[in-house]
Every structure is written in C-alpha cells, then in structure tokens.
Amino acid sequence: MEMGAGYDRAMREMIWQPLGMTATTFDFGEALRGNVASPHADDVDGKPSAGAWSLNDSIYFARPAGGAWSTTHDMALYALNELNEGKLASGKQLVAPANLLERRFRGVPYAEGTTYGMGLENNERYGVRVVHHGGSMAGYKSDWLVIPEAGIGAVLLTNSDNGRPLLASFLRRILEVVYDGKPEAVGDIAGVVKSLRADEAEERSHLQVPADPAATARLAPRYTSPDLGTITVRPGKAGPVFDFGSFSSRMVTRKNPDGSTSFVMADPGLVGWPLIVKPGDRFDALVMRDAQHEYVYTPQP
C-alpha cells in the first residue's frame, strides 16, 4: 500500500481495534461527522470565540507524530493498556512488555526533570515518574498520562487554546491528591490566567484595528513564496483578509520597535502570527520568519 494508507490501516487494525478505540481516526472529515467539540481561542481583543476548523487538517500529513482525533473514553483505553504494559482486558498481549517499556527510556532532556523517549515524555519534576504525551492543534490542547508506580492513568482533552495551562496543573493536582502534596495547582491556574490577560492587553496596545489604511493600500492582490505557496488578499469589512489556501485570517497591523510594520493575523486560533512588510515600489513584499528561516512572499500585480 501507499505509505500513508498503510500506516492508517496498521494503526486502525493493530492498535485501535484491539483496544476498542472505535471513535478514533486520522480522517479529519470523519471526525467532523461525529459529536465533535468546536475549537475555541481568544480573538484579537481577548474575547473567547469559536475558531476556524480549516487549519486542523494540516496535521494529517505528519500523523506519525500524532494527528489522531479521539475521545476521552478511547484515550483512557489507551492509557489503561499502557498501565497494563501491553496486556488487553482479554488477557492477550497486544505488545511485548519489553517493547512497550522501551518507549519510556529517558532520552533527550529538554526541561526541568523532563526527558523525551520514543514518542513518550518522562516528567519527574515532583519526584514521581509520570509518563505522558500531549497534543496541540488550533483550538485544542490535550494530554494523557500514566503514573506507573500508582497504577493511575488520566486523560484531559480541551477545546480551547487557553487549555494549555490546564495540562500542567491537571498533572500537579493529581499528584497533590494521590501523594498529599502541597495544594498549588489551583493557585497556579489563577496566576497563569492573570499573566495571560496581561500579555494579551500588552500585545493589543501595539495593534491597529482595523489595519492601517496606508499599509493596506500597498498590498498586492496576490503573493507567492517558492516555499510556502500563495496568499490571496481580499477586502473585508474589518480590514484585509489573507487567504493562504488551506486557511485564511483577517489581518490587523502593528508598528514594530524598529519602525517596520507587520500585518498580524487576528482570527481566533491564529492571533499574533506576523508577516513583516518589506517596502517595494508599487506593492510591498511580505516576510514570514521563524527561528531559523525567512520566507519572502513576492507581490504579484
């Protein structure tokens, strides 16, 4: 079979079906046909809003790194099998214990008390080993975990970008309850919320909403990048809309400390992604950067 189709079939027939995970799929269209929770995120003004679905099918092409759409029930079955070291409820061994445990080896350290193994993270920050792995897409943040020495597994799925801070506090709260730890989880959440609102207010103070008319007037109707593809620019009621093909967003502008201007995505789930204006003759170019690369979108009149 084609590699992707073979991978999907192997996961379905060799993992999900034996575990009874009947509501789990890599097919985004199939997931949307079920009883599905809509994604949410704060808009550019910090107001919780329903987000767009369109960005979330992008994970399909990288799905060996994740990309499954599931439920708390199905993921709990997965966590239970992890606790049982690969043994099904029927007594049959789905995977050899030695192979299952090899995934938990303490590999690459990347945070305090945290290492990454073969697709699983080890968190020993609080003196107790927790094996887990989270998930993150636009409007969704999740985690499943097991505490092997306590025989405990847990799953948390959220349908909000603001669900991310809950994941660490969820783990902290479980450990507080099980090991009679100092109650810090609730206070941690309150502190995160306060910090989040302050960061949003600070960022909002630098944005011009709607977008700067002068900068908008210098946008070309279309842009191309040899690496990232095409942007189609169309007018909107509240400013220009950039259509990237697989998703689109209303844009606002921001004056940067160096005097340059950026167009910044403003739709829930996308808020904050900038494209820097590079002055041109008739139309300005647009630049998208990450930590290691610079991608130039060239105007197409």
N, C-alpha and C positions, 0 to 999 in steps of 0.2 A: 504494500500500500504506500501511497504518498506519506511522507514522514509525519506531517501534522495529523492526517486522518488516522494513521496507525497509532500515534500517541493518544489521541482521543479515545480510540477503541480500547487500547490497553488499559487506560485509566478506568474506563467505564466497566469493562468486563473483569479486570483483575483486582481492582481496588473497591470501587464504589458499590458494585452489585453485591459482592460477598459481604460487605459491611452493612448493607441495607440502606445505603445513601441514595434513595430514589429521587430526591429533589435537588441533586447536584449536577451541574452541567458546565461545559465550557462555552456552550452556544448562547450568546447574549440574547438573540431573538427568542430562543426557547425560555430563557429566564424571565423575559419581559411578559411572556404569556401567562405566567403564574401569578400567585398572590405576592406581589413584589412591593417592597418599600421604596418610595421615591427618594432620590438623593437630595440632600439639602446642604446649604452653605450660607454664610453671610454675604449680602450684597455689598456694593462699594460704600454704602452708608452704615454698614454694620448690622443690618436688619436680616434676621434669619429668613431664608427664602428657598423655595424649591429650585433645584439646579437642573441643568440640562443632562439628558441621558447620553448625548452624542459622543462625548469623549471616552466613554467607558468601554466601548468595544475595541479600543486600541490595544488593550492588554492581550487580546486573543492571539496575536502574533508572537507574543513572548510567553505563552502559557506554561511551558515547563517551569518557569519561575513563579507560577501562581495562576491567577486568572480564572479560578473556579467560582461560579455563582452558586451559593448554597444557603442552608438554613441553620439555625441554632441546633435543631434536632439532629440533622445529618452530621454537623461538625462535632456534636457531642459523641456520636457513634465513632467518629474518627479518633477523638481524644481517648475514648474508652479502650479502643484497640491498642493505642499507644501505651496506656497503663497496663494492659494485659500482655504486653510485649509480643504482639502479633497473633494472639490466640483469639479466635472467634467465639461467640457465645455457644456455638455447637460443639466446641472443643477442638475443632480443626485449626491447624496452624496456618494462618494466611501467609506469614513471612517468618523466617527463622529468627529467633530472638537475637542471635549474634549479629545478623544483618541489620535488624531494626535498631539495635543499640549502637551500632557503628555510626549511625546518622547523628548521634548526640555527642560525638567526640569534641573535646574542647579545642577548637581550631583557631580561627583568626580573632584576636582580641580587638574590640572596637569601641568599648565604653567601660565605665567603672564596673567591674565584676561581671562583664558580659563577653561571651565569645560566640563565634558562629561556626557551626559544624557543617554537615551535609544537608543544608536546607532547614536546619533547626538551630534555634538560638538557646544558649545556656545563660540564665540570669542567676548569679549567685551573690548579688549585691547585698541581700539581707541575711546571708549565712545559710540559706536554704536553696538547694538547686531546683530551679524551675526551668522546664523545657517548653519552648513555645515558638510560635511564629505568627506574626501579624500580617494584615493585608491592608492595602491602601489604594483606593481609586477615588475619582472626583465624587464627593458626597458620601463616601463610605469609608469607615475605618473599623478594623476588626482585629481580634486576637483569639487564639485558642491556646490553652496551656495545660500542662500536667505537672503535678508535684509528686514525683515517683515515690519518695520516702513516705508520703502521707496517703498515697492512693487516691489523690484528688485530681479531677480534671474539670476544666471550665471553659466556656465559650462566651465571648461578647461580640456581638455584631451591632454596629451603629450605622444609621443612615444620615450622617452629618459630618462635614469636615471638622466641626468642633468636637467630634467624638474622640479625636486622637488623645487628648489628655486623660480621658476616662480609662484608657487601656492600662497605663501605668498605675493609676490609682485603684483600679479594679484588682490588679495583682496585689498591690500593697494591702488593700482591705481584706482580701482572702487570707493573707499571711497574718494580719493582725488578729483575725477571728480564730484561726487554727492554732497559732502559737502564742496567743495572748500578748501580742505586740502593742507597743505604744500607738494609740489612735491618731494617726497623722493623715490618713487618706482623704477624709472629708475636708480638712483644712487645706490640703494640697490643691484640691479642686477649686476651692474658693480663691486661692492665690492665683491659680492659672487663669481663671475667669477674669479677675481684676487686671492681670497683665495683658491678657488678650484684648480686652476693651481699650486699654491704654495704647497698645500698639496700633489698633485699628484707628483710633482717634488721631494719633500722630501721623499715620500714613494719609488719612483723609485730609488733613490740613495742608498737604502738599499737592493735592489733586485739584484740577479744574474740571468741574462737572456742570454742564456739558463741556465737551472738549473745546480747546482753544480754536476759534473760527479761523484765525490766520494760519495755524498749523494744518487744520483740516483742509483748507483751500489748496494746499500744496501737495495733497495726496494724489497719487495716480489712481486710475480706476482699477489697476491690476498690478501685482508684483509677482516676481518669480525668484526662486532660490534653487540652485542646482542640487542642494542637499535636502531642503525641506519642502519644496514644492511651490504652490501658488497661494497668494492671498487675493481675493476679490474684495474690493472696497465698495460698499454701497451706503447710501444715506439712510439714516434712521431718525426717528422722532427725537431721540435724546442724544444724537451725535452719530459719528460714523460707525458702521458695523464692519468688522473684518471677518471674512469667511475663509477659513483655512481648508475647506473641503470636507473634512470629517467633523468639524465643529466650527462654531462662529461665536463672536462676542461683541457686545457694544464696547466702544473704546472711549476712554477719557484721556486727559493729558496731565503730565507732571513736569514741572521745572526741576531739573536736577542741579545739585550743588555746583557742578562745573559749568553751568549755564546752558547746557543742552536741554532738549525737550524729548520726552518719551511719550508714546501712546501706550496706555496701560489698559489691560483687559478689565472689564468692570462687571461681567456677569457672574452670578453665584457659582462657586467652584473654580472659577478662573481668575478671580480678583487678584491683581498685583503683577501678573505676567507682563513685562515691559518689552516694547520694541523701541529702540532709540532712533531718533530722527537723524539722518545723515544728510546735511544740506546738499541740494543739487541745483541744476539750472532751472528747468521748468518745473520738475517734480522732485521731491525729496526721496531719498532711499530710506530703507528701514533696516535696522540691525538687531538681531536677536543673539544674546550671549548666554553661555553657561560658564562653568568654572574653567573650562579648558578650550572652548571654541567660540568662534564668532561667525555667524551666518548672516550674509548680506542678501536682502531682498531688493532686487533691481526693479525700478519702475518701468512699466510697460504702458506707454500712452494709448 
